Amino acid sequence: MEKVTDLRGKVMGGGDKQSKITKIARHHSATTSGNVNSFQNHWRSLGWKTAGYHKIILRDGTVQLCYDSNVVTNGVCGHNQTSYHICVVGNGSFTAAQERSFEERAKYNLKRFVLKVSDVLGH
């Protein structure tokens, strides 16, 4: 099982709520490193009140839990009300630990939200 760092209540925003998750979006950070703290600076520069992801998977496989699933995050314009966002830090090259963590998080959330594998989309 992957290490999870619970940051809920310690990250920016999180006021808007969603009702039903219909998709899981897998993101990549397009950076070689980073975490919620470094990404928040970028999101704030865009004028966002809430971050882009529910979870961030660091290079060592650690999962940063940023928001509860009922919080709307800013991951995919036009789809945020119904999407659960997981970001894997990297730019196309990910570690085995990250892939294991993503697989575990995806399986857990597919079951939790009663979704199919085809409901996991890349962004």
Secondary structure as GFF3:
##gff-version 3
##sequence-region A 1 123
A	DSSP	beta_strand	4	6	.	.	.	ID=ss1
A	DSSP	beta_strand	23	28	.	.	.	ID=ss2
A	DSSP	alpha_helix	36	45	.	.	.	ID=ss3
A	DSSP	beta_strand	55	57	.	.	.	ID=ss4
A	DSSP	beta_strand	63	65	.	.	.	ID=ss5
A	DSSP	three_ten_helix	80	82	.	.	.	ID=ss6
A	DSSP	beta_strand	83	88	.	.	.	ID=ss7
A	DSSP	alpha_helix	96	113	.	.	.	ID=ss8
A	DSSP	three_ten_helix	117	119	.	.	.	ID=ss9
A	DSSP	beta_strand	120	122	.	.	.	ID=ss10
###
